[in-house]
Amino acid sequence: MADEAKEARKRPRFTGRAKGPDRELVLGNSQQGEAGSGPQKRAARSDAWSAESRKIFLETLALTCNVSEAARVVGRNLSTVYYQKRRDPAFARAWKQALSIGHEELKALMLRQALFGTEEEEIVLDAEGAVKSRKIKRGHPHMVQAILFKAHQQEVAEMLEQEEVEKPDGEDAVMRLRKALELVRERRGG
């Protein structure tokens, strides 16, 4: 009976599905590998995230700020990409950075449109398909301007407040200097 248990421990113990067409068995015998030689390996998946698919996903995410679109481009479903994000902290950081880049690009585009407006060309064709008239419509997205102005206004107010605190001749600095002088006078006794 004891010999059977020893023999069972010596036989390789395979984990995962090794028979699927998308898997290749790479694996060891136990938690420590064969004869304690190292960590156990798992079956390698052929559909795992490659460096190239990560790069394409993150670039698309930065361009579109759309997780669904980025997942579609690399041929993954949403649950898979969110699972990868939860599982891999480096991927989650890169995801966050890609979204940050995308949001900054969108903000810059909205600012350009608010400052310089937009142009839309309207072409009217006749029955034969020849150009009958062209009209260029110019517009300024006023709602975008209002949102950007409000955001900028808050940003400027915060910046001015920060400058006032750090200003060497600001109210706060003068009060701190007076307190320091009073402390020196008290120590000197006069």
N, C-alpha and C positions, 0 to 999 in steps of 0.2 A: 504494500500500500504506500509506504514511504517512497519506494523507488518510482512508483507511478507519478507521485507529486513532483519529484525531482525532474522526471522526464517531461512533464507538462510545463514546468518552469523553463526548461531549456528550449522548447519549441517556440518559434517566433510568434508573437502576438500582433496581429495586424489590426490597425485601427482605420476607420473610414471606409468608404466604398472604393475598392480598388478595381472593381470589374467594369465600371462605367467607361464609355469610350472617351470621355473628357478627362480621365485621370490616369496618372502613371504612378505606380507604387514606388515610394522612396524609402521606406520605413525601417524601424528597429524592433528589438524584441520586447523591451519592457520600458518602464518609466525612465530608466537610466540607460537604455540602449543595450546592445549586446555586451554582456560581461561588464556593465557599468562604464562603458566607454564614453558616454556623452548623452545629451538629451535626445529624447525620442523624436523622430521626424514624422511628418504626416504626408499623406498622399498629396502630391502637387497638382493643382488645378490648372488646366489649360486656359480656362476663362477668367483667371485671376486678374487683378488690376496690374497692368504693366506700367512702367514709367511713362511710356508714350500715351497710354489712355488717360492717365492722371493729368499729364500735361495738356492734352486736348480738352479734357473736361474743365480744368481750371482756366484755360485761355477762353473757352466759350463762356464760362461763368463770368469772367471779367468783362467780356464784350457785351453780354446780354443782360446780366444780373438776373438770369432766369435759370433756376436749377433744373426745371423740366426740360428745357431746350438743351442744356449742357449734357444732361443724362441721355437724351435722345441721340445727340451727336456721337456719343461714345458707345451707343447700343446697350445701355443699362436702364433698368427701371428705377423709379424714385426710391423705393424701399431699399434697393441695393446701395445706392449712393449715400443715403442717410445712414445705413448700417455701417458703411465704410467710414463715414465721418465720426460716428460714435466710437468705433473700434480703433481708429488710428489718429492719435492726437496731432501728428505732423500734418496729416491730410486735413484735419479740422482747422489748423492754423492757416494752411495754404488756402483753404476754402474762404475763411474769414478775410484774408488778405485780398483774394480775387474779388470778393464782393465789395470790399472797400475801394479797390481800384475802379470797379465798375460804377459805383455810386459817385465817385469823384468825376469820372468821365461824363456821367449823366448831368451832374451839376454844371460842369463846364459847358456842355451842349445847351442846357437851358439858359445859362447866362449869356452865351453867344446869341441865342434866339431872342432873348429879352433886349439885348443891346442893339443888335443889328437887324432884327426882324426875320421874317421868313419870306420866301418867294415860292409861288406856285404858278406853274404855267398851264393855262387852259387852252387847248387846241380844239377848234371846231372844224370838222371835215364836211365836204359837200358829198353829194350822192356818189360820185366816182371815187371818193377816197382822197381827193386832193385837199390840201390845207386851205380852208376858207378864211379863217382868222385865228390870230393868236392873241392871247391876253395874259399879261403877267399880273398876278395878284400879290400884293405885298401886305404883310400884316405883322403886328407885334402882339405876341401872346401876353395880354395884360395880367392875367391871373398868375402866370409864371413870374412876371416882373414884381407883382405884389408879394409873392411868397419869398422871392430872393431878396427883395428890399427888407422885408421883415427879418429874415435870417441874418442879413448883413447888418441891420440896425442893432440887433442883439449882440452880434459879434463885435462890432465897433464899441458898443457900450461896455462890454466886458474888457476889451483891450484898454480903453481909457481908464476904467476903474483900476486895472492892474498897473498902468503907468502912474496913476496918482499915488498908489501905495509905494511904488519903487522910486518915485521922484525924489531927488535929494533935497529939493526946496519945497516939497509938498507940506500940507498941514500936519500930516503924521510925522514927518521928519523933523519939523520945527519943534513939535511937542516932545519928541524923544530927546532932542538936543537940550531942551530946557530942563527936562528931568535929569539928564546926565550932569548938567552944570550944577543943579541944586544938590545932587548927591555928592559932587566933588566939594562944594562949599560946606556941606554938613560934616564931611570927613575932616576938612581943614579946620573946622571950628569957627567958621566966620561966615 
